[in-house]
């Protein structure tokens, strides 16, 4: 996948070992903000 930005930069992403519809645990969606960061929206 190639991403082009307004400055003319190109970022190339190569994806490998993809798995369709993997079983995900609830823990996969848990995130703790690091101390000292501002949370704009939860």
KOLRO-886838 format. One record per atom (N, C-alpha, C, O, CB): residue number from 1; residue in one letter; atom name; x, y, z. Coordinates in steps of 0.2 Angstrom, whole numbers, padded with zeros to 4 digits, always signed. Glycine has a CB too. Layout:
BEGIN
n, res, atom, c1, c2, c3
NUM, A, CA, X, Y, Z
...
***
This chain:
BEGIN
n, res, atom, c1, c2, c3
1, X, N, +0004, -0006, +0000
1, X, CA, +0000, +0000, +0000
1, X, C, +0005, +0006, +0000
1, X, O, +0009, +0006, +0004
1, X, CB, -0005, +0000, +0006
2, X, N, +0003, +0011, -0004
2, X, CA, +0007, +0017, -0004
2, X, C, +0002, +0023, -0002
2, X, O, -0004, +0024, -0004
2, X, CB, +0009, +0019, -0012
3, X, N, +0005, +0027, +0003
3, X, CA, +0001, +0033, +0005
3, X, C, +0005, +0039, +0003
3, X, O, +0011, +0040, +0004
3, X, CB, +0001, +0033, +0013
4, X, N, +0002, +0044, -0001
4, X, CA, +0004, +0050, -0003
4, X, C, +0002, +0056, +0001
4, X, O, -0004, +0056, +0002
4, X, CB, +0003, +0051, -0011
5, X, N, +0006, +0060, +0003
5, X, CA, +0003, +0066, +0007
5, X, C, +0004, +0072, +0003
5, X, O, +0007, +0072, -0003
5, X, CB, +0007, +0067, +0014
6, X, N, +0001, +0078, +0006
6, X, CA, +0001, +0084, +0002
6, X, C, +0008, +0087, +0001
6, X, O, +0009, +0091, -0003
6, X, CB, -0003, +0089, +0005
7, X, N, +0013, +0085, +0004
7, X, CA, +0020, +0087, +0003
7, X, C, +0024, +0083, -0002
7, X, O, +0030, +0085, -0003
7, X, CB, +0023, +0087, +0010
8, X, N, +0021, +0078, -0005
8, X, CA, +0024, +0074, -0010
8, X, C, +0028, +0068, -0007
8, X, O, +0031, +0064, -0011
8, X, CB, +0029, +0078, -0013
9, X, N, +0027, +0067, -0001
9, X, CA, +0030, +0061, +0003
9, X, C, +0026, +0055, +0001
9, X, O, +0020, +0055, +0000
9, X, CB, +0031, +0062, +0010
10, X, N, +0030, +0049, +0000
10, X, CA, +0026, +0043, -0001
10, X, C, +0029, +0038, +0005
10, X, O, +0035, +0037, +0006
10, X, CB, +0028, +0040, -0008
11, X, N, +0024, +0035, +0008
11, X, CA, +0025, +0030, +0013
11, X, C, +0023, +0023, +0010
11, X, O, +0017, +0023, +0008
11, X, CB, +0022, +0032, +0020
12, X, N, +0027, +0018, +0010
12, X, CA, +0025, +0012, +0008
12, X, C, +0024, +0007, +0014
12, X, O, +0029, +0006, +0018
12, X, CB, +0031, +0009, +0003
13, X, N, +0019, +0004, +0014
13, X, CA, +0017, -0001, +0019
13, X, C, +0017, -0008, +0016
13, X, O, +0013, -0009, +0011
13, X, CB, +0010, +0001, +0023
14, X, N, +0020, -0013, +0019
14, X, CA, +0020, -0019, +0017
14, X, C, +0017, -0024, +0022
14, X, O, +0020, -0024, +0028
14, X, CB, +0027, -0022, +0015
15, X, N, +0012, -0027, +0021
15, X, CA, +0008, -0031, +0026
15, X, C, +0010, -0038, +0025
15, X, O, +0009, -0040, +0019
15, X, CB, +0001, -0029, +0026
16, X, N, +0011, -0042, +0030
16, X, CA, +0012, -0049, +0029
16, X, C, +0009, -0053, +0035
16, X, O, +0007, -0050, +0040
16, X, CB, +0020, -0051, +0029
17, X, N, +0008, -0059, +0034
17, X, CA, +0006, -0064, +0039
17, X, C, -0001, -0061, +0041
17, X, O, -0003, -0062, +0047
17, X, CB, +0010, -0064, +0045
18, X, N, -0005, -0059, +0037
18, X, CA, -0012, -0057, +0038
18, X, C, -0017, -0063, +0040
18, X, O, -0016, -0068, +0037
18, X, CB, -0015, -0053, +0032
19, X, N, -0021, -0062, +0044
19, X, CA, -0026, -0067, +0046
19, X, C, -0033, -0064, +0046
19, X, O, -0034, -0059, +0050
19, X, CB, -0024, -0070, +0053
20, X, N, -0037, -0067, +0042
20, X, CA, -0044, -0065, +0042
20, X, C, -0048, -0067, +0048
20, X, O, -0048, -0073, +0049
20, X, CB, -0047, -0067, +0035
21, X, N, -0052, -0062, +0051
21, X, CA, -0057, -0064, +0056
21, X, C, -0053, -0068, +0062
21, X, O, -0056, -0073, +0063
21, X, CB, -0062, -0068, +0053
22, X, N, -0048, -0066, +0064
22, X, CA, -0045, -0069, +0070
22, X, C, -0049, -0069, +0076
22, X, O, -0053, -0064, +0077
22, X, CB, -0038, -0067, +0072
23, X, N, -0048, -0073, +0081
23, X, CA, -0052, -0073, +0087
23, X, C, -0048, -0068, +0092
23, X, O, -0042, -0069, +0093
23, X, CB, -0052, -0080, +0091
24, X, N, -0052, -0063, +0094
24, X, CA, -0049, -0058, +0098
24, X, C, -0052, -0058, +0105
24, X, O, -0058, -0059, +0106
24, X, CB, -0050, -0051, +0095
25, X, N, -0047, -0057, +0110
25, X, CA, -0050, -0057, +0117
25, X, C, -0051, -0050, +0119
25, X, O, -0049, -0045, +0115
25, X, CB, -0044, -0060, +0122
26, X, N, -0055, -0049, +0124
26, X, CA, -0057, -0042, +0126
26, X, C, -0051, -0038, +0128
26, X, O, -0051, -0032, +0127
26, X, CB, -0062, -0042, +0132
27, X, N, -0045, -0041, +0130
27, X, CA, -0039, -0038, +0132
27, X, C, -0036, -0034, +0126
27, X, O, -0032, -0030, +0127
27, X, CB, -0034, -0043, +0135
28, X, N, -0037, -0037, +0120
28, X, CA, -0034, -0034, +0114
28, X, C, -0037, -0026, +0113
28, X, O, -0034, -0023, +0109
28, X, CB, -0036, -0038, +0108
29, X, N, -0042, -0025, +0116
29, X, CA, -0045, -0018, +0116
29, X, C, -0044, -0014, +0122
29, X, O, -0048, -0008, +0122
29, X, CB, -0053, -0019, +0114
30, X, N, -0040, -0016, +0126
30, X, CA, -0039, -0012, +0133
30, X, C, -0033, -0007, +0131
30, X, O, -0028, -0010, +0129
30, X, CB, -0038, -0017, +0139
31, X, N, -0034, -0001, +0133
31, X, CA, -0028, +0004, +0132
31, X, C, -0028, +0008, +0139
31, X, O, -0033, +0011, +0141
31, X, CB, -0029, +0008, +0126
32, X, N, -0022, +0009, +0141
32, X, CA, -0021, +0013, +0147
32, X, C, -0017, +0019, +0145
32, X, O, -0011, +0018, +0142
32, X, CB, -0018, +0010, +0153
33, X, N, -0019, +0025, +0146
33, X, CA, -0015, +0031, +0144
33, X, C, -0009, +0032, +0148
33, X, O, -0010, +0031, +0154
33, X, CB, -0020, +0038, +0144
34, X, N, -0004, +0034, +0145
34, X, CA, +0002, +0035, +0149
34, X, C, +0001, +0041, +0154
34, X, O, -0003, +0046, +0152
34, X, CB, +0008, +0036, +0145
35, X, N, +0005, +0041, +0159
35, X, CA, +0004, +0047, +0164
35, X, C, +0006, +0053, +0161
35, X, O, +0011, +0053, +0157
35, X, CB, +0008, +0045, +0171
36, X, N, +0002, +0058, +0162
36, X, CA, +0004, +0065, +0160
36, X, C, +0002, +0067, +0153
36, X, O, +0003, +0073, +0151
36, X, CB, +0012, +0065, +0160
37, X, N, -0002, +0063, +0150
37, X, CA, -0005, +0064, +0143
37, X, C, -0012, +0067, +0144
37, X, O, -0015, +0066, +0149
37, X, CB, -0005, +0058, +0138
38, X, N, -0014, +0072, +0139
38, X, CA, -0020, +0075, +0139
38, X, C, -0025, +0070, +0135
38, X, O, -0023, +0069, +0129
38, X, CB, -0020, +0082, +0136
39, X, N, -0030, +0068, +0137
39, X, CA, -0035, +0064, +0133
39, X, C, -0040, +0069, +0131
39, X, O, -0044, +0073, +0134
39, X, CB, -0039, +0059, +0138
40, X, N, -0041, +0070, +0124
40, X, CA, -0045, +0075, +0121
40, X, C, -0052, +0072, +0121
40, X, O, -0057, +0076, +0122
40, X, CB, -0043, +0076, +0113
41, X, N, -0053, +0066, +0119
41, X, CA, -0060, +0063, +0119
41, X, C, -0059, +0055, +0120
41, X, O, -0055, +0052, +0118
41, X, CB, -0063, +0064, +0112
42, X, N, -0063, +0053, +0125
42, X, CA, -0063, +0046, +0126
42, X, C, -0068, +0042, +0122
42, X, O, -0069, +0036, +0122
42, X, CB, -0065, +0044, +0134
***
